[in-house]
Amino acid sequence: MANAALALSFLLLISGCAHDSYTETSGVTDSSTSAEQSAPHHQMTDQWVGRWTSVEGLFLEISKDKSAGPGHYLLHMRYGLDADQIGTFEGQATAEGIRFNRGDGPQMLRAGDGEATGMKWLMEKEDCLVVATGEGYCRD
């Protein structure tokens, strides 16, 4: 019984530490704190800068958006085979990956492996970035 109470106390303590600068009501990030909160996150996502490839000519090129500051990126991508499924999108580092918006709505780019992409042609890959099942980009 004491162990259960201790475990519950620990979980409550951890959950109280969670904080997200993304406001539910406005759908935007509080700009006064976004740079501060993305600082530790961009150390991981800075390693993602460069070219990532997928199947059938799909690709993702990540570059730092120096004008916006640390933790901000430009994502140039062909994410589908239709002519309008290509573009450059602004992204921001978060604890989960890089958050960005494109024509099909808000997206999150996360680290994963070939299996996480859900694409049989990428299953054996180990270093991948995944937007959603069926959309992933890998490095060799």
C-alpha positions in Angstrom: 0.0 0.0 0.0 2.8 2.4 0.9 4.5 1.6 -2.5 1.3 2.5 -4.3 1.0 5.8 -2.5 4.6 6.6 -3.2 4.2 5.8 -6.9 1.1 7.9 -7.1 2.9 10.8 -5.5 5.7 10.5 -7.9 3.4 10.5 -10.9 1.6 13.6 -9.6 5.0 15.4 -9.1 6.1 14.5 -12.6 2.8 15.6 -14.3 3.0 18.9 -12.5 6.3 19.6 -14.2 4.9 19.4 -17.7 4.5 22.8 -19.5 3.7 23.6 -23.1 4.0 27.1 -24.6 1.4 26.2 -27.2 -1.8 27.9 -26.2 -5.0 25.9 -26.9 -7.2 28.9 -27.3 -5.2 30.9 -29.8 -3.4 28.1 -31.6 -0.1 30.1 -31.5 3.0 30.0 -29.5 3.7 32.7 -26.9 6.6 34.5 -28.7 8.1 35.8 -25.5 8.9 32.3 -24.2 9.2 30.3 -27.4 12.9 31.0 -27.8 13.7 30.2 -24.2 11.8 26.9 -24.3 13.1 25.8 -27.6 16.7 26.3 -26.6 17.3 22.9 -25.1 15.2 21.2 -27.8 17.1 22.6 -30.7 20.3 20.8 -29.7 18.7 17.6 -30.8 16.9 18.9 -33.8 20.0 20.8 -35.1 21.4 17.3 -35.8 18.6 16.8 -38.3 19.8 19.6 -40.6 20.5 18.3 -44.1 18.8 16.1 -46.7 16.5 13.1 -46.0 15.1 10.9 -48.7 12.0 8.8 -49.0 10.4 6.7 -51.8 9.4 7.8 -55.3 11.4 11.0 -55.2 10.0 12.4 -52.0 12.5 14.3 -49.9 13.0 16.6 -46.9 15.7 19.2 -46.6 16.1 20.9 -43.2 18.0 24.1 -42.8 18.4 26.5 -39.9 16.3 29.7 -40.1 19.0 32.0 -38.9 16.8 35.1 -39.2 14.3 33.6 -36.7 17.0 32.4 -34.2 17.9 29.1 -32.5 15.4 26.3 -32.7 13.8 27.6 -35.9 14.1 25.8 -39.2 13.0 25.9 -42.8 11.7 22.5 -44.1 11.8 22.2 -47.9 9.9 19.1 -48.8 8.2 17.1 -51.4 5.7 15.1 -49.3 3.4 13.7 -52.0 3.3 12.9 -55.7 0.8 15.6 -56.6 2.2 18.8 -58.1 1.0 20.9 -55.1 2.6 18.6 -52.5 5.9 20.5 -52.4 6.9 23.6 -50.5 9.0 25.2 -47.8 7.6 25.5 -44.3 8.7 27.2 -41.1 9.3 24.9 -38.2 10.1 25.2 -34.5 11.9 22.8 -32.1 9.8 21.3 -29.4 10.5 18.4 -26.9 8.9 16.0 -29.4 10.6 17.2 -32.6 9.9 20.0 -35.1 6.4 21.5 -35.2 5.3 23.0 -38.5 2.2 23.9 -40.6 1.5 23.1 -44.2 -1.6 22.9 -46.4 -2.8 19.8 -44.8 -2.7 21.3 -41.3 -0.3 21.3 -38.3 2.4 18.6 -38.3 5.1 17.2 -36.0 8.3 15.8 -37.4 9.7 13.2 -35.0 12.8 10.9 -34.9 12.1 7.3 -35.6 13.3 4.3 -37.6 12.2 2.7 -40.9 9.5 0.7 -39.1 8.0 3.8 -37.7 7.5 5.2 -41.2 5.1 2.4 -42.0 6.7 2.1 -45.5 8.0 -1.3 -46.5 10.8 0.3 -48.6 12.2 2.0 -45.6 11.8 -0.8 -43.0 15.5 -1.6 -42.7 16.5 2.0 -42.2 17.6 3.1 -38.7 17.9 6.9 -38.9 14.6 8.4 -40.0 12.2 11.3 -39.4 8.5 10.6 -39.4 5.6 13.0 -39.9 2.9 10.3 -39.8 2.6 6.6 -40.7 3.1 6.5 -44.4 5.3 9.7 -44.5 8.9 9.3 -43.5 12.3 10.3 -44.6 15.6 8.5 -43.9 19.3 8.8 -44.1 21.6 5.9 -45.1 
